[in-house]
């Protein structure tokens, strides 16, 4: 689902979704950059802005229940 992009684990929490016990797993990964952004960021080590995906995993059997993009909270 993420392809070859690097990612990191951001959050794991237990919750309910449509009456099912689930684990909410949030992964963060670098946003794909345009060519202009890549050229302007050469020489820096920053990963840049992250995107987040939220996975809902059934707590009983480990099945993937849902996946969606998660918007970061404004800072």
C-alpha positions as CSV (number, residue, x, y, z in Angstrom):
1,X,0.0,0.0,0.0
2,X,3.0,2.3,0.5
3,X,5.1,0.9,-2.2
4,X,8.9,1.4,-1.8
5,X,8.5,4.7,0.2
6,X,10.0,4.7,3.7
7,X,7.6,5.0,6.6
8,X,7.5,5.2,10.3
9,X,5.1,4.1,12.9
10,X,3.3,7.2,14.4
11,X,0.5,5.8,16.7
12,X,-1.2,2.7,17.8
13,X,-4.4,2.8,19.8
14,X,-7.3,0.5,20.6
15,X,-10.8,1.6,19.5
16,X,-14.1,0.4,18.2
17,X,-15.3,0.8,14.6
18,X,-18.8,-0.2,13.5
19,X,-19.2,-2.3,16.6
20,X,-15.8,-4.1,16.1
21,X,-12.8,-3.9,18.4
22,X,-9.9,-2.6,16.3
23,X,-6.4,-1.3,16.5
24,X,-5.9,2.1,14.9
25,X,-2.4,2.1,13.3
26,X,-1.1,5.4,11.9
27,X,1.9,5.4,9.6
28,X,3.7,8.5,8.5
29,X,5.7,8.7,5.2
30,X,7.3,11.5,3.2
31,X,5.0,13.3,0.8
32,X,5.9,12.8,-2.9
33,X,7.7,15.9,-4.1
34,X,7.5,17.6,-7.4
35,X,10.7,18.0,-9.4
36,X,10.9,21.7,-8.4
37,X,10.7,20.7,-4.7
38,X,13.4,18.0,-5.2
39,X,15.8,20.4,-6.9
40,X,15.2,23.1,-4.3
41,X,15.8,20.7,-1.4
42,X,19.1,19.2,-2.7
43,X,21.7,19.5,0.0
44,X,19.3,19.3,2.9
45,X,18.6,16.2,4.9
46,X,15.0,17.1,5.8
47,X,12.3,14.6,4.8
48,X,9.9,17.4,4.3
49,X,6.2,17.3,5.0
50,X,4.7,13.9,5.9
51,X,1.5,12.3,4.8
52,X,-0.3,9.9,7.1
53,X,-2.3,6.7,6.5
54,X,-4.6,5.3,9.2
55,X,-5.2,1.5,9.2
56,X,-8.0,-0.1,11.2
57,X,-7.1,-3.7,12.0
58,X,-9.6,-6.1,13.6
59,X,-8.3,-6.8,17.1
60,X,-9.6,-10.4,17.1
61,X,-8.3,-11.8,13.8
62,X,-5.9,-9.2,12.4
63,X,-7.9,-8.5,9.2
64,X,-7.6,-5.1,7.6
65,X,-11.0,-3.4,8.2
66,X,-10.4,0.1,6.7
67,X,-7.6,2.4,5.5
68,X,-7.8,6.1,4.9
69,X,-5.6,9.2,4.6
70,X,-5.3,11.1,7.8
71,X,-4.9,14.8,7.9
72,X,-2.3,16.1,10.3
73,X,-3.6,18.5,13.0
74,X,-2.8,22.1,12.4
75,X,0.1,23.4,14.5
